Amino acid sequence: MTTDEFRAGLDTLGWKQTDFALAVGLSKVAVSHWLTGTAPLPLWAQSHLTLLLKLHDLAGDLLTPPTKAAKLDKIRND
């Protein structure tokens, strides 16, 4: 995962760097260093973000009302 992909993932979640830092118990400076290339982006952070994105997608599917339009939209996207 590149830093741009990591940043895009945070954007998809609607999270800021500070939000991710708070969620994983790090300083916002640590996350900032990953995104500026000052420090390498840890594999665990990449995995954690990937899991959060999967949960985000799953929650979206689960929380979509079971309307006819929603079902048709899901069929089109699958």
Phi, psi and omega in degrees: 000132177274168177295326178295320178293321178297314179298318179296323177296316176299318178299319179301320179284343186079025182258151171260168177304321181296323180297315179295316180301315180296319182296327183255002175078032178242169175281153178294337178294322179300313180294321177299320179296323177297316187283341176264354180085005178293326177228148180293147178283113184296147179298323181296325180291322177296315179296319180296315179295320178300317177296316178300320179293321177296318177296322177300314179295317180295316179298321178299316178295318183288330184266358176288128181300144183281055179273165178299317180297319180295320179295318178296320178297317179297318179299319180295323183279342180272000000 
